């Protein structure tokens, strides 16, 4: 974001001095270090940036509801608190609809538009509530004692369906009596399908309508409110995601039938408004992390399934049908951007909303009539906000004001491309130091995304997260965020280009990116740092075993020993896909591609960060790499965050991680 500067301000005088041609290294790369606190980005400022999600238009399109999440760090509190907001469709009349010390989430309008329904744990357990759009106290709709997940209102406004599991008194007793041992994979805590009446003066008892040897997830009502299509998995386990099927249940009889239950992944059910078809997303058979997914149509009269044409990345997220039942709207990432598209029932996909820069959120929502679309939008220079669009006119209006200005200046971010060693084109995002003057060399930080099928999109660089890009830029660092082979949003061939080759082509993609920025005269080859989380942590560990060109490294939740990783993480079949089998069948490959095997080569001072409750990349992976680096006498520090899962959630931890990254590179790179 460009801000207007007062002509007599301290910063403006320096800017004029630079424009006069005296663009020295000091001006370009050290000036941010002496800016006053209010003129530069810091981790403390980033943690205050709100997250916006779940933008929902009302049935008549006159209102929009959404959620805003902010960090609460008062005293003993360290949590992200989410609340529901409401505004007119033109962004006026903005109000905070829910309050309190507990989050309120997943807003949805009642069929008549008079209420907003939401889920909250404000009474100790997750339950459903409603609050009138003109304000007042929220009314609890459910009295559920067990676990509750997704919910959906019926089109006729009479019922709310939800996925959940009843409370188990024996389980609670076992906890109190310290007998809460568990047998792995035995008696999975599956969710069933339940409904409660929306309008009732009496207590609303929940009625179970579908259960079985499966775990219920996503929910879609038929237009006549007589049936529900719902997604299922074999269990709630993370590694059961490949066992996704779609079933349908009749509300009155409880009769359940399989709609799509092959060995492929079948998910995201959505009925057409005319009731003739059910759209869903289906993977290749058998599924893998490399699969191209397609939108498929189930014909309710013939029972036949027909796949629609391929999308750009093979990863469509269904939003809803058009009101005339001729198109399915979906969101999908395309390179560093993402937008919304329309898939005709007969024909190729068409763009509906493609930003010139930035990203449209993947959680867009359509109202019941199919006339209005709610979504979030952000860019590298602009924070996330909620928008509402009239589909017919394609006119979008910002309805939220979660992150108002003014803000300190940001380093400029642009999309950059380069050729890897084998000629493959690689793309990434390069953020320059704040106030950068062309032709000067600066320290460079290489940040690597997770996945490997993650992707760096054009999101706001001032938002909070492990890597404070805006703060790095304010300190005089350039930041390169590449999308090496294996990243999503570039198509299946690119996504699968690192099969059996972690640390091979992807490593060369990263090093070629560094070389490109050095060749441009931006990066100082003597002052480089590397860092990343999850697979980005793996690549950080790998990089420092292959080269000594980096002066500092920071590995967050990084894999170090692929053999022990396979047997201790919660999604081992992902490694099966990437390495053509489990570790005990491909033991030499797993060992050869493990950074730990090459740890004797490390000379780079390394910071290792890990969550103590991480089951995706167990904490032992961090300990193994830390012990090896330390044993060889290389400066190393390991920080473990209690209660933290794979991604840090508590804002005090996030703030600490951002600051540690800054301090580590300042110590060894500056």
Backbone torsions as a table, in degrees:
resi	resn	phi	psi	omega
1	UNK	NA	132.7	176.9
2	UNK	-94.5	131.7	179.4
3	UNK	-113.2	145.9	176.5
4	UNK	-75.7	132.9	-177.6
5	UNK	-106.4	138.4	174.7
6	UNK	-67.3	135.1	-172.0
7	UNK	-61.1	-26.4	-177.4
8	UNK	-98.2	4.7	-176.3
9	UNK	-70.9	157.5	178.5
10	UNK	-57.7	-44.0	-178.8
11	UNK	-65.5	-40.4	-178.6
12	UNK	-63.6	-38.6	178.8
13	UNK	-63.1	-41.4	177.4
14	UNK	-66.0	-39.6	-179.8
15	UNK	-62.6	-42.0	178.7
16	UNK	-63.6	-41.0	178.9
17	UNK	-58.3	-42.1	179.6
18	UNK	-67.5	-40.7	-179.3
19	UNK	-65.4	-24.8	179.6
20	UNK	-71.3	-3.5	172.5
21	UNK	109.5	-7.4	-179.3
22	UNK	-87.0	59.4	-174.4
23	UNK	-87.0	86.2	-178.7
24	UNK	-93.1	169.6	174.2
25	UNK	-55.8	-38.3	-178.9
26	UNK	-60.9	-46.8	-178.0
27	UNK	-64.1	-46.0	-171.4
28	UNK	-74.1	-37.5	-170.0
29	UNK	-118.5	-19.1	179.8
30	UNK	-106.8	-16.2	180.0
31	UNK	-55.7	-42.6	-179.5
32	UNK	-59.5	-23.8	-177.6
33	UNK	-71.7	-20.6	-177.7
34	UNK	-112.0	12.1	172.9
35	UNK	-68.7	149.7	175.6
36	UNK	-67.6	159.3	-174.5
37	UNK	-56.2	-38.1	-177.1
38	UNK	-75.0	-9.8	-178.5
39	UNK	-100.4	1.5	-179.3
40	UNK	-138.2	157.4	178.5
41	UNK	-77.7	141.0	176.0
42	UNK	-134.8	161.8	173.9
43	UNK	-56.1	-35.1	179.6
44	UNK	-63.5	-33.8	177.3
45	UNK	-74.6	-40.7	-179.6
46	UNK	-63.3	-36.7	-177.9
47	UNK	-67.2	-17.1	178.8
48	UNK	-86.2	-9.2	179.9
49	UNK	-70.9	125.6	-177.4
50	UNK	-79.1	150.3	172.2
51	UNK	-100.9	136.0	-179.0
52	UNK	-117.2	139.4	-178.3
53	UNK	-156.9	175.0	171.6
54	UNK	51.5	57.7	179.8
55	UNK	-83.0	117.0	-173.0
56	UNK	-122.2	121.1	174.3
57	UNK	-79.1	147.1	176.5
58	UNK	-70.9	163.5	-179.3
59	UNK	-54.6	-37.3	-179.8
60	UNK	-92.4	-0.3	177.6
61	UNK	75.6	9.9	-177.9
62	UNK	-88.9	-16.8	-177.8
63	UNK	-130.7	161.6	173.1
64	UNK	-138.5	137.8	174.0
65	UNK	-117.6	150.0	178.8
66	UNK	-158.3	172.8	176.8
67	UNK	-114.5	147.4	172.1
68	UNK	-126.6	133.3	-178.5
69	UNK	-117.0	129.7	-179.0
70	UNK	-132.1	153.5	178.8
71	UNK	-77.4	135.9	173.8
72	UNK	-119.1	117.6	-175.5
73	UNK	-132.5	33.8	-180.0
74	UNK	-81.0	125.9	175.7
75	UNK	56.1	-119.5	-178.2
76	UNK	-82.6	-7.2	-176.9
77	UNK	-82.1	139.3	173.0
78	UNK	-151.9	87.9	-175.3
79	UNK	-152.0	160.5	172.8
80	UNK	-97.1	118.8	-175.7
81	UNK	-105.1	124.9	-178.4
82	UNK	-108.2	135.4	176.8
83	UNK	-134.7	160.8	-177.6
84	UNK	-97.9	135.8	178.4
85	UNK	-119.6	161.4	-176.4
86	UNK	-143.5	144.9	176.6
87	UNK	-155.3	163.2	169.6
88	UNK	-66.5	160.4	-175.9
89	UNK	-65.7	-15.2	176.1
90	UNK	-96.1	7.6	177.7
91	UNK	88.6	-2.0	178.1
92	UNK	-87.8	168.0	177.7
93	UNK	64.5	32.4	-175.9
94	UNK	-71.0	130.1	179.7
95	UNK	-139.8	153.9	170.7
96	UNK	-89.2	118.2	-171.4
97	UNK	-86.7	-31.7	179.8
98	UNK	-122.0	151.7	179.0
99	UNK	-143.4	178.8	177.1
100	UNK	120.8	179.4	-177.0
101	UNK	-89.9	-1.9	177.3
102	UNK	-117.2	148.8	-179.3
103	UNK	-68.9	150.1	170.7
104	UNK	-121.4	132.2	-169.7
105	UNK	-139.7	170.4	173.7
106	UNK	53.2	57.3	-179.4
107	UNK	-65.8	147.6	176.3
108	UNK	-151.6	143.1	178.8
109	UNK	-85.6	146.2	170.3
110	UNK	-67.8	162.6	-175.9
111	UNK	-59.6	-32.3	179.8
112	UNK	-90.2	-1.2	177.5
113	UNK	76.7	6.0	-176.2
114	UNK	-83.0	-22.7	-174.5
115	UNK	-129.8	155.7	166.8
116	UNK	-111.8	125.4	178.7
117	UNK	-97.9	143.2	179.4
118	UNK	-151.3	165.8	177.3
119	UNK	-108.8	144.9	180.0
120	UNK	-159.6	156.6	174.0
121	UNK	-104.9	27.8	-174.9
122	UNK	-63.0	-20.8	177.2
123	UNK	-108.1	22.1	174.6
124	UNK	105.0	-34.3	177.4
125	UNK	-131.0	155.4	-178.6
126	UNK	-66.9	124.5	177.8
127	UNK	-142.8	173.4	-178.4
128	UNK	-102.1	141.8	-178.1
129	UNK	-135.2	162.6	171.1
130	UNK	-136.3	147.5	177.4
131	UNK	-136.8	138.7	-179.5
132	UNK	-65.3	145.2	-178.2
133	UNK	-66.8	-20.4	176.5
134	UNK	-93.3	14.0	173.2
135	UNK	97.0	-178.2	-178.3
136	UNK	115.5	-176.1	-179.5
137	UNK	-79.1	144.4	177.6
138	UNK	-76.8	142.9	177.8
139	UNK	-107.7	132.0	178.2
140	UNK	-77.7	130.5	-178.0
141	UNK	-96.4	-29.4	-177.2
142	UNK	-121.4	157.6	176.5
143	UNK	-128.7	65.6	-172.0
144	UNK	-97.3	129.4	-176.7
145	UNK	-97.6	-12.6	-176.0
146	UNK	-100.0	-145.9	179.6
147	UNK	-95.5	140.5	-179.7
148	UNK	-131.4	139.8	179.5
149	UNK	-119.5	-124.5	-175.2
150	UNK	-71.2	156.6	175.9
151	UNK	-143.4	158.1	178.1
152	UNK	-148.0	140.0	175.9
153	UNK	-86.9	144.9	177.5
154	UNK	-73.2	150.4	-179.5
155	UNK	-59.5	-30.8	179.7
156	UNK	-81.9	-1.8	175.6
157	UNK	78.8	8.6	-174.3
158	UNK	-93.4	-25.4	-171.5
159	UNK	-132.9	154.5	167.4
160	UNK	-121.6	124.8	175.6
161	UNK	-101.2	143.7	176.1
162	UNK	-146.4	155.5	174.1
163	UNK	-96.2	131.8	-177.7
164	UNK	-168.1	175.4	179.8
165	UNK	-134.2	133.2	179.8
166	UNK	-65.3	153.7	176.4
167	UNK	-64.9	144.1	179.8
168	UNK	-110.0	102.5	-178.8
169	UNK	-58.1	-35.5	179.8
170	UNK	-65.1	-35.6	179.3
171	UNK	-66.6	-42.5	178.1
172	UNK	-64.6	-41.4	179.0
173	UNK	-63.6	-41.1	179.7
174	UNK	-61.9	-36.9	177.3
175	UNK	-64.0	-45.6	-178.6
176	UNK	-64.9	-34.1	-176.9
177	UNK	-92.8	8.2	178.3
178	UNK	60.0	38.1	175.1
179	UNK	-116.3	27.3	-173.0
180	UNK	-88.6	44.4	171.2
181	UNK	-73.9	160.2	-178.8
182	UNK	-139.0	147.1	175.6
183	UNK	-96.9	121.3	-174.7
184	UNK	-59.2	132.5	177.1
185	UNK	69.5	6.2	179.3
186	UNK	-98.5	136.7	178.5
187	UNK	51.7	65.3	178.9
188	UNK	-60.2	146.5	-176.6
189	UNK	-84.7	69.5	-176.4
190	UNK	-70.6	146.7	172.8
191	UNK	-92.8	142.5	173.7
192	UNK	-106.8	-178.2	-179.6
193	UNK	-107.4	133.1	-175.8
194	UNK	-133.3	157.1	172.6
195	UNK	-134.7	150.5	172.3
196	UNK	-132.8	150.9	177.0
197	UNK	-71.8	143.3	179.1
198	UNK	-81.2	-45.5	179.9
199	UNK	-103.2	118.6	178.0
200	UNK	-168.4	137.3	176.5
201	UNK	-85.2	-20.2	-178.8
202	UNK	-93.7	179.2	177.5
203	UNK	-63.2	140.3	-175.3
204	UNK	-98.4	93.8	178.5
205	UNK	-74.8	143.0	177.6
206	UNK	-83.1	138.6	178.7
207	UNK	-116.2	123.4	176.7
208	UNK	-73.6	130.5	-178.8
209	UNK	-118.9	-13.8	179.0
210	UNK	-158.2	129.4	175.0
211	UNK	-151.2	160.9	-179.6
212	UNK	179.0	-168.5	179.3
213	UNK	-80.8	51.3	-178.6
214	UNK	-151.6	169.6	-178.1
215	UNK	-113.3	117.2	-176.9
216	UNK	-78.7	144.2	-179.7
217	UNK	-133.4	-106.9	-175.6
218	UNK	-64.2	151.0	-173.3
219	UNK	-131.1	136.6	175.1
220	UNK	-140.1	124.3	177.6
221	UNK	-84.0	145.5	171.0
222	UNK	-72.8	155.9	-177.2
223	UNK	-58.5	-29.6	180.0
224	UNK	-89.1	4.0	177.9
225	UNK	63.1	22.0	-178.9
226	UNK	-100.3	-16.2	-176.6
227	UNK	-138.0	159.7	173.8
228	UNK	-131.5	127.3	168.2
229	UNK	-95.0	136.0	-177.0
230	UNK	-143.9	147.9	178.2
231	UNK	-85.4	147.0	177.9
232	UNK	-136.2	156.1	170.9
233	UNK	-127.9	164.2	-179.3
234	UNK	-66.5	-24.5	178.4
235	UNK	-164.6	172.6	177.0
236	UNK	-76.3	-5.5	-176.0
237	UNK	-61.5	144.3	-179.5
238	UNK	-60.6	-32.0	-177.5
239	UNK	-79.9	1.7	178.8
240	UNK	-94.4	6.6	-176.2
241	UNK	-64.0	-24.7	179.0
242	UNK	-76.2	-9.4	-179.4
243	UNK	-97.3	38.8	-173.9
244	UNK	-85.3	128.0	177.9
245	UNK	-130.2	170.5	176.5
246	UNK	-125.1	130.8	178.3
247	UNK	-125.1	165.1	179.7
248	UNK	-134.6	140.0	-179.4
249	UNK	-128.8	140.3	173.2
250	UNK	-85.1	129.4	-173.6
251	UNK	-62.5	-44.8	-174.6
252	UNK	-72.4	-43.6	-173.1
253	UNK	-96.0	-22.7	-174.6
254	UNK	77.3	8.3	179.4
255	UNK	-68.8	127.6	-176.0
256	UNK	-115.7	138.7	178.9
257	UNK	-135.7	151.5	176.0
258	UNK	-81.4	130.4	175.0
259	UNK	-98.0	-45.9	178.0
260	UNK	-146.1	109.2	-174.7
261	UNK	-142.9	54.1	177.6
262	UNK	-95.1	-173.3	177.6
263	UNK	-76.0	-10.7	176.2
264	UNK	-76.0	166.7	171.6
265	UNK	-81.8	124.7	178.7
266	UNK	-129.0	120.2	-170.5
267	UNK	-152.8	177.9	175.6
268	UNK	59.9	55.4	180.0
269	UNK	-67.0	144.8	179.2
270	UNK	-154.8	119.6	179.2
271	UNK	-77.9	143.1	170.9
272	UNK	-73.1	148.8	-178.9
273	UNK	-57.6	-30.3	178.7
274	UNK	-82.5	-2.3	176.1
275	UNK	76.9	2.5	-175.5
276	UNK	-79.9	-28.6	-172.8
277	UNK	-133.6	158.3	171.6
278	UNK	-124.8	118.4	176.5
279	UNK	-89.4	146.3	173.5
280	UNK	-156.1	169.2	178.4
281	UNK	-103.0	131.6	-179.2
282	UNK	-126.9	137.6	179.2
283	UNK	-88.9	178.4	169.5
284	UNK	-67.1	164.0	-179.4
285	UNK	-125.5	113.9	2.7
286	UNK	-78.5	156.5	-178.4
287	UNK	-79.0	155.8	173.2
288	UNK	-154.5	174.9	178.2
289	UNK	-66.1	-15.2	-179.9
290	UNK	-94.3	-5.0	-173.0
291	UNK	-59.0	143.8	165.6
292	UNK	-88.6	127.0	176.6
293	UNK	-97.4	146.3	179.1
294	UNK	-130.1	152.8	171.8
295	UNK	-77.7	129.9	179.4
296	UNK	-120.2	152.8	179.3
297	UNK	-118.5	125.7	173.5
298	UNK	-97.0	118.8	178.7
299	UNK	-83.2	117.7	-173.0
300	UNK	-71.6	-19.2	178.6
301	UNK	-86.0	-43.2	-176.3
302	UNK	-95.7	-19.6	-176.6
303	UNK	78.3	6.0	-179.0
304	UNK	-84.5	151.1	177.1
305	UNK	-116.0	132.7	180.0
306	UNK	-128.8	128.4	177.6
307	UNK	-84.0	140.5	176.9
308	UNK	-90.9	169.0	-176.1
309	UNK	-57.5	158.1	-179.5
310	UNK	-67.1	149.5	173.9
311	UNK	-98.0	173.5	-173.8
312	UNK	-56.4	-50.5	-175.4
313	UNK	-103.4	-5.9	-177.1
314	UNK	68.9	30.5	-179.4
315	UNK	-142.8	55.9	-178.1
316	UNK	-72.3	144.0	173.2
317	UNK	-114.7	111.4	-176.1
318	UNK	-67.4	132.1	175.6
319	UNK	-98.1	-58.7	-178.4
320	UNK	-176.1	174.9	173.9
321	UNK	-89.0	157.9	167.7
322	UNK	-70.2	157.1	-174.6
323	UNK	-66.4	-19.9	178.1
324	UNK	-95.8	8.4	175.7
325	UNK	63.5	24.0	-179.6
326	UNK	-103.3	-11.8	-176.5
327	UNK	-143.1	150.8	172.7
328	UNK	-112.4	123.3	177.7
329	UNK	-85.9	138.1	179.0
330	UNK	-146.6	157.0	175.1
331	UNK	-109.1	152.9	179.8
332	UNK	-165.2	144.7	176.3
333	UNK	-81.7	143.8	175.8
334	UNK	-135.3	102.0	-176.0
335	UNK	62.0	-127.2	-176.8
336	UNK	-88.4	2.6	-179.4
337	UNK	-122.4	168.0	175.1
338	UNK	-145.6	150.3	-177.5
339	UNK	-147.6	-167.8	-179.6
340	UNK	-120.9	138.1	-174.0
341	UNK	-131.9	163.8	177.5
342	UNK	-118.1	128.3	177.0
343	UNK	-107.0	106.4	177.2
344	UNK	-64.5	153.2	177.3
345	UNK	-68.1	-20.4	174.7
346	UNK	-137.5	99.7	-179.1
347	UNK	139.8	175.2	-176.9
348	UNK	-85.5	158.9	-179.5
349	UNK	-64.8	148.5	-178.5
350	UNK	-127.3	145.2	177.2
351	UNK	-71.9	139.6	173.3
352	UNK	-110.2	-43.8	-178.0
353	UNK	-147.8	105.0	179.4
354	UNK	-122.6	114.5	-178.6
355	UNK	-70.1	145.7	175.0
356	UNK	-67.6	-26.3	175.0
357	UNK	-155.4	151.2	177.1
358	UNK	93.7	-167.2	-175.1
359	UNK	-134.3	143.5	169.2
360	UNK	-93.9	132.6	-178.0
361	UNK	-61.1	148.0	-178.0
362	UNK	-78.1	-4.6	-176.8
363	UNK	-104.8	37.9	179.6
364	UNK	-63.0	151.0	-177.8
365	UNK	-133.2	140.2	177.2
366	UNK	-105.5	146.5	176.0
367	UNK	-79.5	172.8	-171.6
368	UNK	-60.9	-31.8	-177.8
369	UNK	-83.2	-10.5	-177.9
370	UNK	75.1	14.5	-176.3
371	UNK	-96.7	-21.7	-175.7
372	UNK	-131.5	143.0	-177.0
373	UNK	-122.6	133.0	175.0
374	UNK	-109.9	139.0	-178.0
375	UNK	-159.8	167.7	172.9
376	UNK	-106.9	154.0	178.0
377	UNK	-144.5	142.9	176.3
378	UNK	-154.4	167.4	175.3
379	UNK	-143.5	177.5	179.8
380	UNK	-59.9	-31.1	-176.3
381	UNK	-101.8	-11.2	-176.8
382	UNK	-126.0	130.3	-179.0
383	UNK	-69.7	166.5	-176.4
384	UNK	-69.0	140.4	174.8
385	UNK	-143.9	166.2	179.1
386	UNK	-93.0	140.2	179.1
387	UNK	-131.5	154.9	174.2
388	UNK	-130.9	139.1	-175.6
389	UNK	-129.6	134.7	168.6
390	UNK	-77.7	113.8	-173.4
391	UNK	-61.2	-39.4	-176.9
392	UNK	-62.7	-42.4	-177.6
393	UNK	-94.7	-12.3	-176.5
394	UNK	59.6	26.7	179.5
395	UNK	-94.6	120.8	-178.4
396	UNK	-105.5	141.4	-179.3
397	UNK	-129.4	134.0	175.4
398	UNK	-74.9	125.7	-177.7
399	UNK	-107.8	-20.5	-179.3
400	UNK	-100.9	168.6	172.9
401	UNK	-145.0	53.7	-174.0
402	UNK	-72.3	-27.9	-175.1
403	UNK	-132.1	68.2	-178.6
404	UNK	-71.2	156.9	176.0
405	UNK	-84.8	-171.9	-0.9
406	UNK	-79.1	161.1	-179.7
407	UNK	-130.4	156.4	175.6
408	UNK	-62.3	160.3	178.6
409	UNK	-64.5	150.3	-179.8
410	UNK	-111.6	153.8	169.7
411	UNK	-70.6	143.4	-178.6
412	UNK	-71.1	133.6	178.8
413	UNK	-114.2	134.1	178.7
414	UNK	-139.7	157.8	174.4
415	UNK	-80.4	129.7	179.4
416	UNK	-124.5	153.0	-179.9
417	UNK	-134.3	151.0	177.2
418	UNK	-154.8	165.7	177.6
419	UNK	-97.8	132.5	176.0
420	UNK	-78.1	-179.6	-175.7
421	UNK	-60.4	-32.4	-178.7
422	UNK	-95.3	9.1	178.0
423	UNK	92.5	-6.2	179.3
424	UNK	-68.4	134.4	178.6
425	UNK	-78.6	130.8	180.0
426	UNK	-119.8	146.7	-177.4
427	UNK	-125.1	154.7	176.9
428	UNK	-164.9	-175.2	179.3
429	UNK	-117.5	130.5	179.0
430	UNK	-117.0	121.5	175.5
431	UNK	-105.8	126.0	-179.5
432	UNK	-89.4	157.9	175.7
433	UNK	-58.6	147.3	176.4
434	UNK	-59.7	129.4	-179.2
435	UNK	75.6	21.2	-176.5
436	UNK	-63.5	139.2	175.2
437	UNK	-111.0	129.5	-175.5
438	UNK	-56.3	137.6	175.2
439	UNK	99.3	-3.0	179.6
440	UNK	-104.2	148.5	-179.4
441	UNK	-96.3	136.0	-176.7
442	UNK	-130.3	159.3	171.7
443	UNK	-63.3	145.5	-175.4
444	UNK	-124.5	136.0	175.8
445	UNK	-111.0	123.7	174.6
446	UNK	-93.2	117.1	178.4
447	UNK	-110.9	129.3	-174.0
448	UNK	-114.2	130.9	-177.3
449	UNK	-78.9	168.4	179.5
450	UNK	-86.5	-174.2	177.1
451	UNK	132.6	-101.6	12.0
452	UNK	-67.7	-11.7	-172.7
453	UNK	-84.3	24.8	170.8
454	UNK	-74.9	-178.0	177.2
455	UNK	-158.9	142.6	172.7
456	UNK	-88.3	118.0	175.6
457	UNK	-104.6	174.4	-176.7
458	UNK	-82.0	62.9	178.8
459	UNK	-91.8	166.4	-174.9
460	UNK	-63.5	123.3	-174.8
461	UNK	-76.3	-11.7	178.6
462	UNK	-91.0	-1.9	-179.6
463	UNK	-69.4	159.2	179.7
464	UNK	-79.5	152.1	-179.3
465	UNK	168.5	175.8	-176.8
466	UNK	-58.1	-31.2	-173.3
467	UNK	-116.3	102.6	-174.1
468	UNK	-80.3	80.2	-174.0
469	UNK	-55.7	-45.5	-179.3
470	UNK	-62.9	-37.7	179.2
471	UNK	-69.5	-40.1	174.9
472	UNK	-56.8	-46.9	-178.8
473	UNK	-62.8	-38.3	178.4
474	UNK	-65.6	-25.5	178.4
475	UNK	-87.2	-0.2	177.2
476	UNK	99.1	11.4	179.8
477	UNK	-98.0	143.9	164.7
478	UNK	-88.2	148.9	-177.9
479	UNK	-128.7	123.8	176.1
480	UNK	-108.3	124.4	178.9
481	UNK	-120.7	93.9	-174.8
482	UNK	-83.5	158.7	168.9
483	UNK	-115.0	81.7	-176.1
484	UNK	-72.0	171.4	177.2
485	UNK	-53.9	139.6	-172.4
486	UNK	105.6	-17.4	178.6
487	UNK	-71.4	153.2	172.2
488	UNK	-83.5	178.6	177.6
489	UNK	75.8	8.2	177.6
490	UNK	-126.3	11.1	178.5
491	UNK	96.3	162.8	-173.8
492	UNK	-63.2	-41.2	-177.7
493	UNK	-60.6	-41.7	179.2
494	UNK	-70.5	-39.6	-178.0
495	UNK	-64.9	-29.7	-177.3
496	UNK	-100.8	8.3	-174.8
497	UNK	-73.8	-4.7	177.2
498	UNK	-109.9	20.3	177.3
499	UNK	-59.0	125.4	-179.2
500	UNK	56.7	25.6	-172.9
501	UNK	-143.5	29.5	173.5
502	UNK	-58.3	135.4	-179.8
503	UNK	81.6	5.6	178.3
504	UNK	-105.1	-98.2	179.9
505	UNK	-60.7	-37.2	179.8
506	UNK	-65.0	-38.5	176.5
507	UNK	-62.4	-43.4	179.5
508	UNK	-67.3	-32.7	174.8
509	UNK	-60.3	-43.1	-178.8
510	UNK	-67.2	-45.9	-178.6
511	UNK	-66.4	-35.1	176.9
512	UNK	-65.2	-35.7	176.7
513	UNK	-63.8	-43.7	176.4
514	UNK	-60.1	-46.4	-179.5
515	UNK	-60.0	-38.4	-179.3
516	UNK	-63.4	-43.4	-179.0
517	UNK	-69.4	-33.1	175.4
518	UNK	-66.4	-44.7	-179.6
519	UNK	-61.1	-33.3	178.8
520	UNK	-71.4	-7.1	-179.9
521	UNK	82.7	15.4	-178.9
522	UNK	-94.3	-47.8	-174.6
523	UNK	-92.4	140.4	173.8
524	UNK	-89.4	112.0	-175.0
525	UNK	-62.8	-14.5	179.9
526	UNK	-88.6	-8.1	-175.4
527	UNK	-135.2	81.9	-177.4
528	UNK	-122.7	145.2	174.5
529	UNK	-132.3	156.1	179.6
530	UNK	-137.2	141.4	179.2
531	UNK	-159.6	160.2	178.4
532	UNK	179.7	165.5	-176.4
533	UNK	-119.5	142.8	177.9
534	UNK	64.6	-119.5	173.6
535	UNK	-59.4	-33.3	173.9
536	UNK	-61.9	-33.5	174.3
537	UNK	-70.1	-38.1	174.5
538	UNK	-58.9	-49.3	-177.5
539	UNK	-64.9	-34.4	175.2
540	UNK	-62.0	-47.2	176.7
541	UNK	-58.8	-40.7	-178.2
542	UNK	-67.8	-45.6	-177.3
543	UNK	-55.5	-45.7	-175.6
544	UNK	-74.4	-11.6	172.5
545	UNK	-88.5	-11.6	-175.6
546	UNK	-108.0	-21.1	-177.2
547	UNK	-149.7	153.4	176.8
548	UNK	-110.1	19.0	-175.4
549	UNK	-74.7	-16.0	-177.8
550	UNK	-94.8	136.8	-178.8
551	UNK	-88.2	-16.7	179.1
552	UNK	-153.2	149.2	178.3
553	UNK	-141.4	150.9	176.2
554	UNK	-142.8	116.0	-178.2
555	UNK	-107.7	115.1	178.0
556	UNK	-100.7	124.8	-179.8
557	UNK	45.5	45.3	-174.1
558	UNK	-87.3	140.9	173.9
559	UNK	-75.5	139.1	178.4
560	UNK	-128.6	-33.4	-177.0
561	UNK	-127.0	98.9	-174.3
562	UNK	-66.2	-26.2	179.2
563	UNK	-68.1	-50.8	179.0
564	UNK	-72.6	-28.5	177.4
565	UNK	-60.3	-43.1	-177.0
566	UNK	-57.8	-42.6	-173.5
567	UNK	-86.3	-6.9	-174.4
568	UNK	-120.4	-10.9	-179.3
569	UNK	-92.0	169.8	-172.4
570	UNK	-91.3	-1.7	177.4
571	UNK	-134.6	61.7	-176.3
572	UNK	-62.8	-24.9	-178.7
573	UNK	-68.4	-18.5	174.5
574	UNK	-65.2	-42.9	176.5
575	UNK	-66.7	-34.3	174.6
576	UNK	-54.2	-44.7	-178.7
577	UNK	-64.5	-46.0	-174.8
578	UNK	-73.0	-28.0	-174.5
579	UNK	-120.5	21.4	173.3
580	UNK	55.8	42.2	176.0
581	UNK	136.1	170.4	179.5
582	UNK	-72.9	167.6	-174.7
583	UNK	-62.7	-34.2	-176.6
584	UNK	-73.8	-14.7	175.1
585	UNK	-96.6	-23.2	-176.9
586	UNK	-126.6	45.8	-168.8
587	UNK	-63.5	-37.2	-180.0
588	UNK	-67.6	-39.6	178.4
589	UNK	-64.4	-46.9	179.0
590	UNK	-59.9	-41.5	-178.7
591	UNK	-68.4	-44.7	-176.6
592	UNK	-63.2	-34.3	-177.5
593	UNK	-93.7	10.8	177.5
594	UNK	-90.7	125.4	177.1
595	UNK	-55.4	-32.7	-177.0
596	UNK	-58.6	-35.1	-179.2
597	UNK	-63.0	-25.0	-176.1
598	UNK	-111.8	16.1	-173.3
599	UNK	-63.1	-20.9	178.4
600	UNK	-65.9	-14.2	180.0
601	UNK	-85.8	-9.3	-171.4
602	UNK	-71.7	130.7	172.5
603	UNK	-126.8	-1.8	-174.4
604	UNK	-88.4	127.1	173.7
605	UNK	-56.1	128.5	-169.4
606	UNK	-128.4	130.7	173.5
607	UNK	-100.8	128.2	-180.0
608	UNK	-118.0	125.2	-178.1
609	UNK	-121.8	137.4	-176.8
610	UNK	-154.4	143.8	173.7
611	UNK	-83.9	136.5	-176.7
612	UNK	-72.3	-22.2	-179.8
613	UNK	-103.7	23.4	-178.0
614	UNK	-78.0	116.2	175.6
615	UNK	-103.2	-13.7	177.6
616	UNK	-74.9	-48.2	171.3
617	UNK	-126.8	93.6	-173.3
618	UNK	-54.4	149.7	-176.2
619	UNK	-57.5	-25.9	179.1
620	UNK	-58.9	-28.3	177.6
621	UNK	-62.4	-40.2	176.8
622	UNK	-67.9	-43.0	-179.9
623	UNK	-61.1	-40.2	-177.9
624	UNK	-62.7	-44.4	-179.0
625	UNK	-70.2	-40.7	179.0
626	UNK	-60.5	-45.5	-178.2
627	UNK	-63.4	-39.5	-178.5
628	UNK	-68.2	-44.1	-179.3
629	UNK	-65.1	-43.8	-179.6
630	UNK	-63.6	-39.5	-179.3
631	UNK	-60.1	-30.8	-178.5
632	UNK	-89.0	8.2	173.4
633	UNK	78.9	15.7	178.5
634	UNK	-89.7	137.9	178.4
635	UNK	-55.9	127.8	-178.5
636	UNK	-148.6	147.9	175.5
637	UNK	-140.6	135.9	177.1
638	UNK	-122.2	133.2	178.5
639	UNK	-122.9	127.4	179.9
640	UNK	-112.7	132.1	-176.2
641	UNK	-106.0	111.6	-179.0
642	UNK	-62.1	147.6	178.1
643	UNK	70.4	-10.7	-172.8
644	UNK	-78.8	129.2	174.1
645	UNK	-81.4	-152.2	-174.6
646	UNK	-64.0	-37.8	175.3
647	UNK	-112.8	131.4	-178.6
648	UNK	-63.1	136.7	-177.5
649	UNK	-117.6	-38.4	-178.1
650	UNK	-67.7	126.2	-173.4
651	UNK	-60.4	-31.3	177.7
652	UNK	-65.2	-34.3	176.1
653	UNK	-70.3	-44.2	179.4
654	UNK	-59.5	-42.8	179.1
655	UNK	-63.1	-42.5	179.2
656	UNK	-63.1	-41.6	-179.0
657	UNK	-64.4	-44.5	177.9
658	UNK	-58.9	-45.7	-177.3
659	UNK	-68.1	-37.6	179.0
660	UNK	-63.2	-39.3	177.7
661	UNK	-62.8	-43.5	176.9
662	UNK	-60.3	-48.3	-177.1
663	UNK	-63.7	-37.3	-176.6
664	UNK	-66.6	-45.7	179.9
665	UNK	-71.4	-33.3	176.7
666	UNK	-62.6	-37.1	-177.2
667	UNK	-70.6	-41.4	-170.9
668	UNK	-108.9	-16.1	-176.1
669	UNK	-105.8	-45.0	-174.6
670	UNK	-58.3	NA	NA
